[in-house]
Amino acid sequence: MINKLTSFFSRLFFAAALIVLVVAVIDWFLRLFGMTLSFISYQPGRLFEFSAILLIFVTVLLLRQIREKLSKSA
């Protein structure tokens, strides 16, 4: 049960990180031309930080899964 839950949250965080990253890149590109996405109150750099934080959680969850698999096989 915990493996399914961990896998679900890992995929959810990864998808959210990719979405935030894409929005940050689009907003950064639009700001080069003097426009911005009006529904975002954060700067693109802050969005990159949020994406990195989510990817750190994904990495931790994957390392935990690897540790559990290795402990089961030993």
VMD Tcl script that draws the C-alpha trace (Angstrom):
set ca {
  {0.00 0.00 0.00}
  {2.75 2.45 0.93}
  {4.58 1.69 -2.32}
  {1.53 2.62 -4.38}
  {1.04 5.80 -2.37}
  {4.70 6.76 -2.69}
  {4.62 6.09 -6.41}
  {1.48 8.18 -6.81}
  {2.93 11.16 -4.94}
  {6.20 10.86 -6.84}
  {4.36 11.05 -10.16}
  {2.09 13.84 -8.92}
  {5.02 15.97 -7.70}
  {6.94 15.33 -10.92}
  {3.99 16.39 -13.07}
  {3.43 19.49 -10.94}
  {7.12 20.38 -11.16}
  {7.05 20.09 -14.95}
  {3.94 22.24 -15.20}
  {5.43 24.93 -12.96}
  {8.68 24.78 -14.94}
  {6.87 25.21 -18.26}
  {4.88 28.16 -16.90}
  {8.10 29.74 -15.61}
  {9.82 29.38 -18.98}
  {6.82 30.82 -20.83}
  {6.58 33.74 -18.40}
  {10.33 34.38 -18.62}
  {10.15 34.38 -22.44}
  {7.15 36.72 -22.48}
  {8.92 39.13 -20.11}
  {11.65 39.52 -22.75}
  {9.04 41.25 -24.90}
  {7.47 43.28 -22.09}
  {4.46 41.04 -21.51}
  {3.58 38.76 -18.64}
  {1.06 36.15 -17.62}
  {-1.47 38.10 -15.56}
  {-2.66 35.20 -13.39}
  {0.81 34.57 -11.90}
  {1.89 36.70 -8.98}
  {5.40 35.21 -8.80}
  {8.52 36.03 -10.77}
  {9.85 33.28 -13.09}
  {12.85 32.75 -10.81}
  {10.57 31.96 -7.87}
  {8.64 29.50 -10.05}
  {11.92 27.79 -10.93}
  {12.60 27.48 -7.18}
  {9.20 25.88 -6.57}
  {9.88 23.43 -9.39}
  {13.27 22.54 -7.91}
  {11.73 21.97 -4.47}
  {9.17 19.59 -5.93}
  {11.90 17.74 -7.83}
  {13.89 17.36 -4.59}
  {10.86 15.66 -3.03}
  {10.60 13.37 -6.08}
  {14.26 12.45 -5.71}
  {13.81 11.68 -2.00}
  {10.79 9.50 -2.70}
  {12.66 7.60 -5.41}
  {15.67 7.06 -3.17}
  {13.35 5.75 -0.47}
  {11.84 3.27 -2.92}
  {15.32 2.13 -3.97}
  {16.34 1.66 -0.32}
  {13.24 -0.44 0.35}
  {13.85 -2.63 -2.69}
  {17.48 -3.18 -1.68}
  {16.56 -4.03 1.90}
  {13.99 -6.58 0.71}
  {16.49 -8.34 -1.56}
  {19.21 -8.54 1.10}
}
mol new
graphics top color blue
foreach p $ca { graphics top sphere $p radius 0.5 }
foreach p [lrange $ca 0 end-1] q [lrange $ca 1 end] { graphics top cylinder $p $q radius 0.2 }
display resetview
